[in-house]
Amino acid sequence: MESRRDFIKKSTLSAIGLTIGGLGMSAKSYSKILGANDRVRVGIIGFSDRFKHSLLPAFNSHAKALDFEFVALSDIWDRRRKEGAAYIREKTGANVALCRNNDELYDRADIDAVIISTADFQHAFHLAEAAKAGKDAYCEKPFAETMDDANMALDAVKASNIVVQIGSQRRSGGNYQAANDYIRSGRFGDIVMVEMCWNVNQPGRWRLPALTSSIRESDTDWKRFLINRPFEAWDPRKYLEYRLFWPYSSGIPGQWMSHQIDTVHWFSGLAYPRGVTANGGIYLWKDGRTNADTLTAVFDYGPLDRKEDGFQVVYSSRFSNSAGDTKELYYSNGGMLDLDKNRVTPTGGLQNDAAKAMGLKANLLEEYKLPDVQAASGANTGGDFLTDAHMRNWMDCVRSRQTPNAPVEAGYNHAVACIMANAAYRTGTRATFDPKARQVMAGQNVFKY
């Protein structure tokens, strides 16, 4: 018997078959449109803290209105599967099917879309899996930690017809959208400098000592966890505290820089930096980690064919002192846009006396207030309005088949910038991007691990 879902798809195609070409959409695109009464069934890939504390509440706040539901959970750790099932039942009332891995999840016939919140280095691989299976995806950042993974995921998504939202939730914030509109309008003037920081004082950041001491290799699937990383013997710290260890995570670039550098691409319209230099180290928390606890990167942005034009981005992050918290400051010759205070001010603009001395006029921005929405800087950067709005945007687009606020290209571009920063830090050389080879270059060498 033909299902309601199949009937709606066939009826829709039949009704609009004569006009598809005129609208610039393929029959394949229309075949994904859901009926208003079609429930969207979602699989969970990875029961992480990020999913538990941020993505699930955001999804749950819109699921009833938009007719979405969780139907299955895939996690390679048996403890996470059991905890996830109980927690989802408590919070949503749903009894999800449990899958030991993504192969089992995609073998199911009741999956329309997935939410991916696995380890940093796994995001691109898992997104490519979703694309090949034809499932819409909300995929956490960072998009990828290597260019090979980024290229694989981008190509898979481009070859599919899925709706992808990358977890760069600033793009769904009213203040960031207003800032983008303001800069793009020309009223701000050319960006001449950007300063960004993300500082905490947390010796336990990304550490899970209790879980690390209790997990056993037999509880999970270590080989499947490694995916395409070089094989090494079981290490519970790298399984649970992966953000501290390269090549499972770049640490600061992948976790925090990916959020903030994305706004540079968005506001400026530039896809990636012309070059990056970086310095840092493990200066305080000497606990066996291989990723920096302090990092500063300097980015050169601008047209590739006009080296004299452009601007600089200085990004810094430390785990040893929280002064400054998170800051995103954009400067023009006429003043400053402060995304901490959500204000445009004439601070630092060209004053009249200095201008007159050079035969110029003063250049001072008028005060301008952005909407009061801030990004969360807590341990999971979640439970906030931005994540809620971002999830809603994805869910709406799954139904409408429109492009979400943070499409796959946004993820690819932040990955390029963050991989460049990681390459510069680890090699001590200036990193660039070769768009033809689609590889990050550290000096004259392709950066891998």
Secondary structure, DSSP 8 states (H G I E B T S, - for coil): ---HHHHHHHHHHHHHTTTHHHHT--HHHHHT---TT--EEEEEE---HHIIIIIHHHHHHHHHHHTEEEEEEE-SSHHHHHHHHHHHHHHH----EEESSHHHHHT-SS-SEEEE---GGGHHHHHHHHHHHT-EEEE-S-S-SSHHHHHHHHHHHHTS---EEES-GGGG-HHHHHHHHHHHTTSS----EEEEEEE-B-TTTT--HHHHHH--GGGS-HHHHHTTS------HHHHHSGGGSTTT--SHIIIIIHHHHHHHHHHH---S-SEEEEEEE--S--SS--S-SEEEEEEEES-TT-TTS-EEEEEEEESB--TT-EEEEEEETTEEEETTTTEEE-TT-B-HHHHHHTT---B----EE--------STTS-SSHHHHHHHHHHHHHHHH----SS-HHHHHHHHHHHHHHHHHHHHSS-EEEETTTTEEEETTEE---
